[in-house]
Amino acid sequence: MADTKPTPRSPCEIDASLNDGRLVCLRTIRPSDEARIRDGIAQMSDRSRYLRFFSAFRSPPDSVVKRLSAVDGHDHIGWGAILLDGADNPPIAAAHAIRSDTDPAMGELAVAVLDEYQGLGVARMLIAAVLGDCQAEDLCRLEMQVLGENRAAIKLLLALGAQQTASHGSVVAYGLDVAATLTRLRDATQPPGLATVMAQI
C-alpha cells in the first residue's frame, strides 16, 4: 500500500507586534525546537506551568518536550512566538492543535504564554495561526481542557466563541468550531497584531 501521509508543509513565519509595541516572530514549531521548548517551559512561573500542564513539575519531562516538538503540520500543528528585540530571540509563547486518534476532524488545543507576556495579544495571534493551519488540514473542531480556576484562559475561550462541552472535577472542557472562530478573529479589532496574522494565513 502506498504511503498516504501528507508531505510536511514548509516552515512559515509572520512578524507582528504585541500590544506594547514589541516585535515578535510567530513561526511554525519544528522538531529541532526541543531546546527552545524546554527553556520556555522552565521560564514559566510555577502557577502558569501548573495551569498549562496540570502538574507541578519544575523541569519538563523529556516525554513532554518530545511530544510538543513532534510537529508535522497535519496531525500536530504548532506555532510559537519568539521575541525579536531580545539578544537571543527568547521563546515567549506557543500554541498546539493535536488531531484526535478516534475522530480525524477533531483535535485538542493547548496554549502557553510566559507570565511577562500575558495580556499582550500573543495568545490570540498564535491561536489564529494554528486555526488557519487546522482549516487547511481539515481539523474542523478543537477542544481545550482548562482548570476551572484558570479564569484568564476561560475568558479568552468565551471571547472566541467557545462552548463548554464537559466538566470533570476541576477540569472544564470547551469546544471551538474552527471556521466560526476564524471568522470571529477576522472581524476582531483587537489585539492590533491580529490583523497582521489574519492577512497572512
C-alpha positions in Angstrom: 0.0 0.0 0.0 1.3 3.5 -0.9 2.3 5.8 1.9 -0.5 8.4 2.0 1.0 10.5 4.9 0.9 14.2 3.8 4.1 15.9 2.9 5.2 18.2 5.7 4.4 21.8 5.0 7.2 24.4 4.6 8.0 26.4 7.8 6.0 29.6 8.0 6.9 32.9 9.7 4.9 36.0 10.5 6.3 39.1 12.1 3.8 41.0 14.3 3.7 43.4 17.2 2.5 42.8 20.7 0.1 45.3 22.3 3.0 47.1 23.9 4.8 47.5 20.5 7.4 44.9 21.0 8.1 42.8 17.9 7.6 39.1 17.7 8.1 36.4 15.1 5.3 33.8 15.0 6.6 30.7 13.3 5.7 27.0 12.9 7.3 24.8 15.5 9.9 22.4 14.2 11.3 19.1 15.7 14.6 20.9 16.2 13.0 23.3 18.7 13.3 20.9 21.6 15.8 23.2 23.5 13.6 26.3 23.0 10.5 24.4 24.2 12.4 23.1 27.3 13.7 26.6 28.0 10.3 28.2 27.5 8.6 25.8 30.0 11.4 26.4 32.5 10.8 30.2 32.3 7.1 29.9 33.2 6.1 30.6 36.8 5.1 27.6 38.9 1.5 28.7 38.7 1.5 29.2 35.0 3.2 25.8 34.5 0.6 24.2 36.7 -2.3 25.9 34.9 -1.0 24.7 31.5 0.2 21.2 32.3 -1.9 20.4 35.4 1.4 19.4 37.0 3.8 21.0 39.5 7.0 19.8 37.7 9.7 22.4 37.5 11.8 20.7 34.8 9.6 19.3 32.0 9.9 15.5 31.4 11.6 14.5 28.2 8.3 12.9 27.1 6.5 16.3 27.3 9.2 18.1 25.3 9.4 15.5 22.6 5.6 15.5 22.3 5.4 19.2 21.9 8.2 19.3 19.4 6.8 16.5 17.2 5.0 18.9 14.9 4.2 17.5 11.4 1.8 20.3 10.2 -1.0 17.7 9.7 -1.8 15.7 12.8 0.1 18.0 15.1 0.1 21.7 14.3 2.2 24.0 16.4 3.1 27.7 16.3 5.5 29.5 18.6 6.3 33.2 19.3 9.9 34.4 19.8 10.8 37.9 20.9 12.7 39.9 18.2 14.1 42.7 20.4 16.0 40.3 22.7 19.6 39.4 22.1 18.8 35.6 22.0 15.3 35.8 20.5 13.8 34.0 23.5 10.6 32.0 23.1 7.6 33.6 24.8 4.5 31.6 23.8 3.3 28.5 21.9 0.0 27.0 20.7 -0.7 23.5 19.6 -3.5 21.5 18.0 -3.2 17.7 18.0 -5.6 15.6 16.0 -7.7 13.0 17.8 -6.8 9.4 17.3 -10.5 8.5 17.1 -12.0 11.4 15.1 -9.8 12.9 12.4 -11.9 16.1 12.3 -11.4 16.8 16.0 -8.3 18.0 17.8 -7.1 19.2 21.2 -5.9 22.8 21.5 -3.3 24.0 24.1 -1.7 27.4 24.6 1.0 28.6 26.9 2.3 32.2 27.4 5.2 33.3 29.6 3.9 35.4 32.5 5.5 38.6 31.4 3.8 38.5 28.0 0.3 37.5 29.1 -2.4 40.0 28.2 -0.4 41.4 25.2 -2.3 39.7 22.4 0.1 36.9 21.6 -2.3 34.1 22.6 -5.0 35.3 20.1 -2.4 35.7 17.4 -1.0 32.2 17.9 -4.5 30.7 18.0 -5.3 32.4 14.8 -2.2 31.0 13.1 -2.9 27.5 14.4 -6.6 27.6 13.4 -5.6 28.7 9.9 -3.5 25.6 9.5 -6.2 23.5 11.1 -8.7 24.6 8.5 -6.2 23.8 5.7 -5.7 20.3 7.2 -9.4 19.5 7.7 -9.3 19.8 11.5 -12.8 21.3 12.0 -13.3 21.4 15.7 -10.9 21.8 18.7 -11.4 21.1 22.4 -9.4 22.8 25.1 -9.3 21.5 28.6 -8.6 24.0 31.3 -8.7 24.1 35.1 -11.8 25.9 36.4 -9.5 28.3 38.3 -7.8 29.4 35.1 -10.1 32.4 34.6 -7.9 34.1 32.0 -8.0 31.1 29.7 -11.7 30.7 30.2 -12.3 34.4 29.4 -10.3 34.1 26.2 -12.1 30.9 25.1 -15.5 32.5 25.7 -14.4 35.6 23.8 -13.5 33.3 20.9 -17.0 31.8 20.9 -16.1 28.5 22.7 -18.9 26.5 24.3 -18.4 24.4 27.4 -18.7 20.7 26.5 -17.8 18.8 29.7 -16.7 19.2 33.3 -14.7 16.6 35.1 -13.9 17.7 38.7 -11.6 20.7 38.5 -11.1 20.4 34.7 -13.5 22.0 32.3 -13.6 21.3 28.5 -14.5 23.9 25.9 -15.2 23.3 22.2 -14.2 25.7 19.3 -15.6 25.5 15.8 -12.5 26.3 13.7 -14.3 28.1 10.8 -16.6 30.1 13.1 -13.6 31.1 15.3 -11.6 32.2 12.3 -14.5 34.4 11.2 -14.7 35.9 14.6 -10.9 36.6 14.6 -11.1 38.2 11.2 -13.8 40.6 12.5 -11.9 41.5 15.7 -10.2 44.8 16.0 -8.0 43.8 19.0 -5.2 43.0 19.5 -3.7 45.2 16.8 -1.2 42.5 15.7 -4.1 40.1 14.9 -4.8 41.8 11.6 -1.2 41.2 10.5 -1.6 37.5 11.3 -5.0 37.1 9.6 -3.7 38.7 6.5 -1.1 36.0 6.1 -2.9 32.8 7.0 
